[in-house]
Amino acid sequence: MTLTTPARVFVATVIGAGTAILMASLRTMILSPGVSWVVLMALGIVTGTCMMKLPRIETRFSLSDALVFTSVLLLGPECAAIVAAVDALAASLRFNNRDNLFASRTMFNMTAAAISIWLPGHAFLAIGGSAVGAGAALGLRELTVPLLVLVAGYSLLNTGAIAVVIALTSRARVSQVWRENFAWVWVAHAWSGLVAGAIAIYVPYVNGYSLFSILVVGAVGYATVRLYLGKVEESTGRLGKLNDLYLATIKALAMAIDAKDQVTHGHIRRVQVYAVGLAKALGVSDELTLKGIEAGALLHDTGKIAVPEHILNKPGKLNAQEYERMKSHVTIGADILSGIDFPYPVIPLVRHHHENWDGTGYPDRLVGEGIPLGARILSVVDCFDALTSDRPYRRALSTEAALDILRERCGTMYDPAVVQKFIEIYPQLTALLAEDEPHAPSEPVEAAASTDAAASAPVAGVEDLAHLVASGLKLDEAAFVLIKRLEAHLPFVTAAVYAPRAADDRLAPVMVTGPHADEFRQSHLRLNEGLSGWVAAHGQFMVNANPALDLIGPAGSVSVPLSSALVVPFVAAAGSRGALAFYAAAPDAFTLDHAQVATAAAAALSRAYRVVTSAAPSGARTQVA
């Protein structure tokens, strides 16, 4: 576990204060008469080796508390601080990994243990408690309240120190970490305090009887708690496996939906990461609620199973009838999922993630806080990811442009508090998304790279390009759809479609997408000029040529970090040819199999041009003006 800066500061503070307490306590005990404290310290070494791992977290728990409490009651807080530190040292030497944090972790365990008993020990003395070693005779009535303070203070400090470190490292709330991992530990501490009180009253000296009592009670308590923890661990394991099964099923369904909706691939996973991170930032700490948001984010588009693909992937604007069909996905999704007995709230998020803050949304026109918080969160992150993703009917917006749209819709479509928090923590959410995909490549070309076998696979949806044009899609929109469908098959960063102009013998970039698109949009090539001009003139493809050769005219002085190009010809209007170009960052990124895929795509683009030509009036030209 890597400590954050706040966690390091806290650990250093505890070590400093605890070291001072231990040094003062050791001096006090050395100067005191007798060696009874040495016997108790030796016993602390024994108990420190008998530890048990707490369920779900990487820490261990010792049953030496009875010995530590007894040390306070018999010889005072200074003796107890030394016994607690020795107990922690023995445990660290036996159980802790010898990594680069071993020394600091051991020192923290020792000093935190010393502080945890030294402070409550002095509180015990201050409110009327006395150590037997100081000549006092303890009675049940006089001991009750001071002992309660001692046990409660020790329990809070002992578990609280660990909870603070975990919370600072995981960026969670201390109260949440403590409640989830340590809330029940007070039972063991209370039992240990009761035992220590009985020993101090009835065997008020460090002798064979008191040592035997401590060992017997410790052994019984150790066996009991070990059995209990075993049952808890078993139950937790079964619950964890069941939850993993739920999530695996949910993810499989979500990925199936994601694959169907070709133009929004990856959208569901990004929405999930954004939604869970935003929920935590808004103070949602209940585990079941967070699980519900996680599952709801994955499943929010389940109802799209029932929406025809020609509507889901339509490049143009939906008509009224198509829009109503698309809206039905929220109710259909909720109905599909209602047959699953989820252990956390999922269905309300799926049904209401298109409700608007002002009540103008669908399907139930809920208003304001009547919309479930998870649905309000989901609607914001769903919209943002849609705005910043390429769609057939528009290019992806920049992050700032998308955030501006969210600001404009505050108080009408979206909960203002949710939007404000999303904008505030957006940089952290993008970091979470990067962590969530640790194996994601840093360059787009690597993400798209494939084996030759994969490259030669047929491209889904390319064949129906002419049908889309016949139904009213513009040629530049058709070209954009084509490029999007090739992303999984070709390792390109930037792509361009150059079509012949009607006025002269030049090629114009009618569609360019990807990084460096602006540079290539400035290129207007003559036939035989540059890569694409040569390909259009000769009707032959080129593989792994220099992309800079296509930067001519105003773009001639521009340098782009691209190393290879794949350019194939297609037939445009009146038999003239254009070029379909793909540019990659890596050298020799393309293979002959990639060229086959690109050639098939160019043939589909040629058929789309023929549809437009056949529909044009006689004698009219359909080339780019």
Secondary structure, DSSP 4 states (H G I P E B T S, - for coil): -PPPHHHHHHHHHHHHHHHHHHHHHHHHHHHSSSSHHHHHHHHHHHHHT-EEEPTTSS-EEES-HHHHHHHHHHH-HHHHHHHHHHHHHHHHHHHS--STTHHHHHHHHHHHHHHHHHHHHHHHHHTT---GGGT----HHHHHHHHHHHHHHHHHHHHHHHHHHHHHHHT--HHHHHHHHTTTHHHHHHHHHHHHHHHHHHS-SSSHHHHHHHHHHHHHHHHHHHHHHHHHHHHHHHHHHHHHHHHHHHHHHHHHHHHHSGGGTTHHHHHHHHHHHHHHHTT---HHHHHHHHHHHHHTTGGGGGS-HHHHT-SS---HHHHHHHHTHHHHHHHHHTTS--SS--HHHHHHTT--TTS--SSS---GGGS-HHHHHHHHHHHHHHHTS-BTTBPPPPHHHHHHHHHHTBTTTB-HHHHHHHHHHHHHHHHHHHHHSTT--SSHHHHH---HHHHTS--TTSTTHHHHHHTT--HHHHHHHHHHHHTTTS--SEEEEEEEBSSSSEEEEEEEESTTHHHHHT--EETTSHHHHHHHHHT--EEEE-GGGG--GGGTT---S--EEEEEEEE-GGG-EEEEEEEESSTT---HHHHHHHHHHHHHHHHHHHHHHHHSPTT---SB-
